Amino acid sequence: MDKKLVVKMIKNCFKQYYETDSLPISEQDLDLLVNRILQTKGEEPAANLYEVVNDVIYEYLTN
């Protein structure tokens, strides 16, 4: 799976919660989110990538 696609999806997902174009997380957190999304998608190949990204971002923001 393309890491650049996942990063782009993460940035788009954050736009739902923040009005600015800048990403409100560090590069380390971004890498952590990308790895978590790719791991989840690897464990559940039938899962919709869009839903996985949204679930992981929501979990990140609520914790």
N, C-alpha and C positions, 0 to 999 in steps of 0.2 A: 504494500500500500504506500502511496506517495505521502511523505511527511509534509511536503509543502501544501498539499490539499487539506490535510488535517489542521495545519496552522491557520490557513485561510478560513476554514470553517470555525475554528475557535475564535478568531478575530470577529467574524460576522456574528457569532453567538453573543459575544460580549457587547456588541452594539445594542442588543435588546435591553441591557441593563445599564449601560453608560452612554451618554450622549456624545462624548468626545471620540475622536478618531484614534487617540492613543490607547494602547493596551495597558490596563491598570495593574499588570502583574510583571514580575521580573522574568528574565530569560530562563532562570532556573525553574521557576514555577511553570513556565510555558513548556519547557522540556518534560517536566513531570506530568503535565496534563496530556501532552502528546503521547508519551509512553503509556499512560494509563488507558487512553483511548485505543491505542493500537493493541494493547494487551487484551482489553475487553473484546475488541472486534476479533482478535485471534481466537479467543476462547469461545466466542459465539458468532461463527461466520454468517449465520442467517440474520443476525441483528442488523437493523438499518443504521448506517453510519451516522446519519443526521441525528437520530434519536440517541445514539451512544454519546455523541459530542454534547448534545443538550443535557443529557443526564449527568455527565461528568462535570460540566461547567456549573450546573445547578448545585450539585453536591459540593463543589469547591467553594462556591459563594455562600452557601448556607452553613458551612462548618467554620 
